[in-house]
């Protein structure tokens, strides 16, 4: 622990009393000195590190914060208050540090018995008239902008009771504030009342953060590791962080927090993304993932770090139940509303349809198995002119039998998310919305064109859809892409 010492000053009073009875009688009093000035007062100031709280006592490490420095720098300033009896005799005298010494700026203190000395850092003119460390703490205003560590934000003080006049006083300053150590944050977002752990890349964090402690809002950012606050009992902490877009706000809240002066406290930041309806905002083009337990969820396409342990199964191609449909290459755009009833792989009705996903995986196979099995069922599909009806789910599970190759693929329960509709083969109308997300190749639909012909579609260029017919005997192969509602 390093000490810094200063000779504060001798106080010398010179009294010359001259009386004259006549020109020959001259009396000169000898020089007298203030008794206190015969005892030069030196001060030294020590500063200590923050202590760790009980939870951190066994794992204390070296911290990379200026709040742990033990040296003062030139021009650092402290204030000294002296109280004798009920009187303030040294009212907030200011001292400046200069190359190892503390120098009085104006008035200076001297040694005096039966005096309480209070030294504090940093100097503040508002501390005049204060009589205790508590009064100094109450009057201290912590800066609300704490994006970076600043030594002058750290309020320290020491109190010494002197009973006998002495030449030297050493102030061992302790921190009057608490130091919050902000841990590396974790992130989750909620989808269908399920919280999904994610990683948020630093480039996807926007602007400054808000950190509310005991009703006071501080400004921090993703680089902030430490926050100075006043100690308190049973407090609440709430933090907000904005992602770099329009998806929502990450928030975290902790209650029942107690902090102690001169101690550091680890604060866990467990953020959850919130939006107006409790779910994340999603748009066309967002990827769709599933967890290892087959829970499906959308994910922002601009977030660079993908959800750990999850598999991308598709892309969102339509929002809401209304489709924009172009029929027969006429360029005539119509709108059609989906009125189908969807079921999950667990045979539960899907109560809400928010959008549709085209599958990441495609399958190249025959529509019919070898032989005629299944052809009679396909022949039951209504044969008519192209229209804008949305019926892919009902056609797939009404007219396609378990023996057909694509339905065999869909028989695998692990292919389907548990909280969405089952995958299905889209109709021509539904195929309209998939275009720009897939390569230029032919895809089956679930719509029949004529006897023994199924409509296929091909995407060429930006959302341009070519429609034709292909026989559904066992010799013809084509790609299949699947769709689900969520």
C-alpha positions in Angstrom: 0.0 0.0 0.0 1.6 3.2 -1.1 1.5 6.4 1.0 1.6 10.0 -0.1 2.8 12.6 2.5 2.7 16.4 2.6 3.9 19.0 5.1 0.8 21.1 5.5 2.4 24.3 6.9 3.6 25.9 10.0 1.4 28.5 11.5 3.5 31.3 12.8 2.0 34.3 14.6 4.2 37.2 15.1 3.0 39.7 17.7 5.0 42.8 18.3 3.8 45.0 21.1 5.5 48.3 21.5 4.8 50.7 24.2 6.5 53.9 24.9 6.6 56.0 28.1 9.3 58.2 26.7 11.8 58.2 24.0 14.2 56.0 26.0 11.7 53.3 27.1 11.1 50.7 24.3 9.7 47.2 25.1 9.8 44.5 22.4 7.9 41.3 23.1 9.7 38.1 22.0 8.3 36.2 19.1 5.5 33.7 20.1 4.3 30.7 18.1 0.9 29.1 17.9 1.2 26.0 20.0 -0.2 23.8 17.1 2.5 25.1 14.7 5.1 23.5 16.8 3.7 20.2 15.7 3.9 20.1 11.9 0.9 18.1 10.5 1.7 15.7 7.7 -1.1 13.7 6.0 -0.8 10.5 4.0 -3.7 8.9 2.0 -4.0 5.2 1.2 -6.7 3.7 -1.1 -7.7 0.1 -1.1 -9.4 -2.2 -3.6 -13.0 -3.2 -3.4 -13.6 -6.3 -1.3 -15.4 -9.3 -2.8 -18.8 -10.3 -1.5 -19.2 -13.6 0.3 -20.2 -15.5 -2.9 -17.0 -14.5 -4.6 -14.6 -14.9 -1.7 -13.1 -18.2 -2.8 -12.7 -17.3 -6.5 -11.2 -13.8 -6.3 -9.3 -12.8 -9.4 -7.4 -9.8 -10.7 -9.9 -7.4 -12.3 -9.1 -5.1 -15.3 -10.7 -2.0 -13.9 -9.3 1.4 -12.9 -11.4 1.1 -9.8 -8.8 -1.3 -8.4 -5.9 1.1 -8.8 -4.1 2.1 -5.5 -2.2 5.1 -6.8 -3.4 8.7 -7.1 -2.4 10.8 -10.1 -1.3 14.4 -10.3 -4.1 16.9 -9.8 -6.3 14.4 -8.0 -8.1 16.3 -5.3 -9.5 15.4 -1.9 -11.5 17.3 0.7 -10.8 17.4 4.4 -13.3 18.3 7.1 -12.4 18.8 10.8 -14.9 18.7 13.6 -14.1 19.7 17.2 -16.9 19.4 19.7 -19.9 20.5 17.7 -18.0 22.9 15.5 -16.7 22.5 12.0 -13.2 24.0 12.3 -11.9 22.9 8.8 -14.8 23.2 6.4 -14.1 21.1 3.3 -10.5 22.2 2.8 -9.2 21.2 -0.7 -5.9 19.5 -1.3 -4.3 18.6 -4.6 -1.9 15.7 -5.3 1.4 16.7 -6.8 4.2 14.2 -7.4 3.8 12.4 -4.1 2.6 15.4 -2.0 -0.8 16.7 -1.0 -0.8 20.5 -1.3 -3.4 22.8 0.1 -5.2 24.9 -2.5 -6.1 27.7 -0.1 -6.8 27.2 3.6 -4.9 24.4 5.3 -5.5 22.2 8.3 -3.2 21.9 11.4 -2.9 19.4 14.1 -5.4 19.7 16.9 -6.4 17.4 19.8 -9.9 16.1 20.3 -10.8 16.5 16.6 -12.5 14.3 14.1 -10.9 14.5 10.6 -12.8 13.3 7.5 -11.0 13.0 4.2 -12.9 12.0 1.0 -12.2 11.7 -2.7 -13.0 13.3 -5.2 -13.3 16.8 -3.9 -16.7 18.5 -4.3 -17.6 22.0 -3.1 -21.1 20.7 -2.2 -19.6 18.8 0.7 -19.1 22.0 2.8 -20.9 21.7 6.1 -21.1 17.9 6.0 -20.3 16.1 9.3 -20.1 12.4 8.5 -19.3 9.9 5.7 -23.1 9.2 5.5 -23.9 12.9 4.8 -21.1 12.9 2.1 -22.6 9.7 0.6 -26.1 11.1 0.6 -25.0 14.3 -1.1 -22.8 12.6 -3.7 -24.4 12.4 -7.2 -23.2 9.4 -9.2 -23.0 10.1 -12.9 -25.7 8.2 -14.8 -23.5 7.8 -17.9 -21.2 4.9 -17.0 -20.3 3.5 -20.4 -16.6 3.6 -19.3 -14.8 3.5 -16.0 -13.8 6.9 -14.5 -11.8 7.1 -11.3 -13.5 10.3 -10.3 -16.9 8.5 -10.2 -15.6 6.4 -7.2 -16.4 8.0 -3.9 -14.0 7.1 -1.1 -13.6 8.4 2.5 -11.8 7.8 5.8 -12.6 9.1 9.3 -10.0 9.5 12.1 -10.7 10.6 15.7 -7.6 12.4 17.1 -7.4 12.7 20.9 -4.0 14.2 21.2 -2.3 16.6 18.9 0.0 14.7 16.5 2.4 15.4 13.7 1.0 12.9 11.1 -2.4 11.5 10.1 -2.9 8.6 7.8 -6.2 8.3 6.0 -7.0 4.7 4.9 -9.8 5.4 2.4 -12.5 2.9 1.8 -15.1 2.9 -1.0 -18.5 4.3 0.0 -20.1 2.9 -3.1 -20.8 -0.6 -4.3 -19.2 -2.0 -7.4 -21.5 -4.1 -9.7 -19.5 -6.5 -11.8 -21.6 -7.1 -14.9 -21.2 -10.7 -16.0 -21.1 -11.9 -19.7 -24.8 -11.7 -20.7 -26.9 -14.6 -21.8 -29.8 -14.3 -24.2 -33.1 -16.0 -24.8 -36.1 -15.2 -26.8 -39.6 -16.5 -26.2 -41.6 -18.3 -28.8 -45.0 -20.0 -28.0 -44.1 -19.7 -24.2 -40.8 -21.5 -24.7 -37.5 -19.7 -24.1 -34.8 -20.5 -26.6 -31.1 -19.8 -25.6 -29.3 -17.8 -28.3 -26.0 -15.9 -28.8 -26.2 -12.3 -29.9 -23.2 -11.1 -32.0 -21.8 -7.7 -30.9 -22.6 -6.3 -34.4 -26.3 -7.1 -33.8 -26.5 -4.9 -30.7 -27.6 -1.3 -31.3 -26.8 1.8 -29.3 -26.6 2.3 -25.6 -28.1 0.1 -22.9 -30.3 1.1 -20.0 -29.6 -0.2 -16.5 -32.1 0.7 -13.8 -30.9 0.2 -10.3 -33.2 1.2 -7.4 -35.2 3.5 -9.6 -32.2 5.3 -11.2 -31.5 4.7 -14.9 -27.8 4.5 -15.9 -26.5 4.5 -19.4 -24.2 1.6 -20.3 -23.2 -0.3 -23.4 -22.0 -3.8 -24.4 -18.5 -3.0 -23.3 -19.4 -1.9 -19.8 -18.1 -4.3 -17.2 -18.5 -2.3 -14.0 -21.2 0.0 -12.5 -20.8 2.1 -9.4 -24.0 2.4 -7.3 -25.0 3.4 -3.8 -25.4 0.4 -1.4 -28.9 -0.7 -0.5 -31.1 -3.6 0.7 -33.7 -5.7 -1.2 -33.5 -3.6 -4.4 -34.5 -4.4 -8.0 -32.3 -4.3 -11.1 -33.7 -4.1 -14.6 -31.6 -3.8 -17.8 -32.6 -3.2 -21.4 -30.6 -3.9 -24.6 -31.7 -3.2 -28.1 -30.8 -5.5 -31.0 -29.8 -3.9 -34.3 -33.1 -4.0 -36.1 -36.8 -4.1 -35.3 -37.2 -7.5 -33.6 -37.9 -6.3 -30.1 -36.1 -5.4 -26.8 -33.9 -7.7 -24.7 -34.8 -7.2 -21.0 -33.7 -8.8 -17.8 -34.9 -8.2 -14.2 -33.6 -9.2 -10.8 -35.3 -8.5 -7.5 -34.2 -8.9 -3.8 -30.6 -7.6 -4.5 -28.6 -6.3 -1.6 -25.3 -4.4 -2.0 -22.7 -3.3 0.5 -20.3 -0.4 0.5 -16.7 -1.2 -0.4 -17.7 -4.5 -2.0 -18.0 -5.8 -5.5 -21.1 -7.9 -6.4 -21.4 -10.1 -9.5 -24.6 -9.4 -11.4 -25.9 -12.0 -13.9 -27.6 -10.5 -17.0 -30.0 -13.0 -18.4 -31.8 -11.2 -21.2 -35.0 -12.3 -22.8 -36.3 -10.7 -26.1 -39.7 -9.2 -25.7 -42.1 -7.7 -28.2 -45.7 -6.4 -28.2 -47.4 -9.8 -28.4 -44.8 -11.7 -26.4 -43.3 -13.3 -29.5 -40.5 -12.2 -31.7 -41.3 -10.1 -34.8 -40.6 -12.2 -38.0 -40.6 -11.4 -41.7 -40.4 -13.2 -45.1 -37.0 -14.7 -45.7 -36.3 -15.5 -42.0 -35.0 -19.0 -41.4 -37.0 -21.5 -39.4 -35.2 -23.8 -37.0 -36.1 -26.7 -34.7 -34.5 -27.8 -31.5 -33.3 -31.3 -30.7 -36.8 -31.9 -29.1 -38.5 -30.8 -32.4 -39.7 -27.5 -31.2 -40.0 -25.1 -34.3 -39.3 -21.4 -34.2 -38.4 -18.5 -36.6 -35.1 -16.8 -36.3 -33.9 -13.3 -37.6 -32.0 -13.6 -40.8 -29.7 -10.7 -39.9 -28.5 -12.3 -36.6 -25.0 -13.7 -37.4 -24.7 -16.3 -34.6 -27.1 -19.1 -35.2 -28.9 -20.9 -32.4 -26.7 -23.6 -30.9 -27.8 -27.2 -31.2 -30.6 -26.3 -33.5 -31.3 -27.3 -37.2 -32.5 -25.1 -39.9 -35.5 -26.8 -41.5 -36.9 -24.0 -43.8 -37.6 -20.4 -44.7 -40.6 -18.3 -44.0 -42.3 -17.6 -47.4 -45.6 -16.0 -46.4 -46.9 -14.0 -43.5 -50.6 -14.4 -42.4 -53.3 -16.5 -44.1 -53.7 -14.4 -47.2 -51.7 -15.4 -50.4 -50.9 -13.4 -53.5 -51.5 -15.8 -56.4 -50.8 -15.4 -60.1 -52.7 -17.9 -62.3 -51.8 -19.2 -65.9 -48.9 -16.8 -66.4 -51.4 -14.1 -67.2 -49.7 -11.8 -64.7 -53.1 -11.3 -63.0 -52.5 -11.2 -59.3 -55.3 -12.3 -57.0 -55.6 -12.8 -53.3 -56.8 -16.0 -51.6 -57.4 -16.7 -48.0 -56.4 -20.1 -46.4 -59.4 -21.6 -44.6 -57.9 -25.1 -44.0 -57.8 -26.8 -40.6 -54.3 -27.8 -39.7 -53.2 -30.5 -37.4 -49.8 -31.2 -35.7 -47.9 -34.4 -35.8 -49.5 -35.1 -32.4 -53.0 -34.8 -34.0 -53.8 -31.5 -32.2 -55.5 -28.7 -34.1 -53.3 -25.7 -34.8 -55.3 -22.9 -33.3 -53.4 -19.9 -34.9 -51.7 -19.6 -38.3 -49.1 -16.8 -38.4 -47.3 -17.8 -41.5 -45.9 -20.5 -43.8 -42.5 -22.2 -44.2 -41.0 -23.8 -47.3 -38.7 -26.8 -46.4 -35.0 -26.6 -46.5 -34.8 -30.2 -47.6 -36.2 -31.3 -51.0 -36.7 -34.9 -52.2 -36.2 -36.2 -55.7 -38.5 -39.3 -56.2 -41.5 -40.8 -58.0 -45.0 -39.7 -57.0 -46.3 -43.3 -57.2 -44.6 -46.5 -56.0 -43.9 -49.3 -58.5 -47.1 -50.7 -59.8 -50.5 -49.0 -59.7 -50.9 -48.7 -56.0 -52.1 -45.2 -55.1 -53.1 -44.2 -58.6 -56.8 -44.6 -57.8 -56.5 -42.2 -54.9 -54.8 -39.6 -57.1 -57.5 -39.9 -59.6 -60.0 -38.7 -56.9 -58.3 -35.3 -56.8 -60.7 -32.8 -58.3 -59.7 -32.1 -61.9 -60.4 -28.5 -63.0 -58.9 -25.3 -64.4 -56.2 -23.7 -62.3 -57.6 -21.5 -59.6 -56.3 -19.7 -56.5 -57.7 -22.1 -53.9 -55.4 -22.9 -50.9 -55.8 -26.6 -50.2 -52.3 -28.2 -50.1 -52.6 -29.6 -46.6 -56.1 -31.1 -47.0 -55.2 -32.6 -50.5 -52.0 -34.2 -49.2 -53.6 -36.0 -46.3 -56.8 -36.8 -48.1 -55.6 -38.2 -51.4 -52.1 -39.4 -50.8 -51.6 -42.8 -49.4 -48.9 -44.2 -47.1 -47.4 -46.3 -49.9 -46.4 -43.2 -51.9 -42.7 -42.3 -51.7 -43.3 -38.7 -50.5 -45.8 -39.7 -47.9 -43.4 -42.4 -46.7 -40.9 -39.6 -46.2 -43.5 -37.6 -44.2 -44.3 -40.7 -42.1 -41.0 -40.0 -40.1 -42.3 -38.2 -37.0 -39.0 -36.6 -36.4 -39.3 -34.6 -39.6 -42.1 -32.5 -38.2 -41.9 -29.8 -35.5 -44.2 -30.5 -32.6 -45.8 -27.1 -32.5 -46.5 -26.5 -36.2 -48.7 -28.2 -38.8 -47.4 -31.3 -40.4 -45.4 -30.9 -43.6 -47.5 -31.1 -46.7 -47.1 -30.9 -50.5 -48.2 -27.4 -51.7 -50.8 -26.8 -54.3 -50.2 -24.4 -57.3 -51.6 -21.4 -55.4 -49.2 -22.0 -52.5 -46.3 -22.5 -54.8 -46.6 -18.9 -55.8 -45.0 -17.6 -52.6 -41.9 -20.0 -52.7 -40.3 -18.8 -55.9 -37.4 -16.6 -55.0 -36.3 -19.0 -52.2 -35.6 -22.0 -54.5 -33.4 -23.0 -57.5 -34.7 -23.2 -61.1 -36.0 -26.8 -61.2 -39.3 -28.6 -61.5 -41.4 -29.3 -58.4 -44.5 -31.5 -57.9 -47.7 -29.9 -56.7 -50.7 -31.7 -55.1 -53.1 -30.5 -57.9 -54.3 -32.8 -60.8 -54.2 -31.3 -64.3 -55.8 -34.1 -66.2 -56.2 -37.9 -66.3 -52.9 -39.2 -64.9 -51.2 -35.8 -64.9 -50.2 -33.7 -61.9 -49.3 -30.0 -62.2 -45.7 -29.1 -61.6 -44.2 -25.7 -61.3 -40.8 -24.3 -62.2 -39.2 -21.1 -60.9 -37.3 -19.0 -63.4 -35.8 -15.7 -62.5 -37.3 -13.5 -59.8 -40.6 -15.2 -58.7 -41.5 -16.1 -62.3 -43.6 -19.3 -62.2 -44.0 -21.7 -65.1 -46.8 -24.3 -64.8 -47.1 -27.6 -66.6 -48.3 -31.2 -66.3 -46.4 -34.4 -65.7 -47.7 -37.9 -65.7 -47.9 -39.5 -62.2 -46.9 -43.0 -63.2 -44.1 -44.8 -61.5 -41.5 -43.9 -64.1 -41.5 -40.1 -63.8 -39.3 -38.5 -61.1 -39.5 -34.9 -59.9 -38.5 -32.8 -57.0 -40.8 -32.3 -54.0 -40.7 -29.3 -51.7 -42.8 -29.3 -48.6 -44.6 -26.5 -46.7 -45.9 -26.1 -43.1 -48.1 -23.6 -41.3 -46.9 -22.2 -38.0 
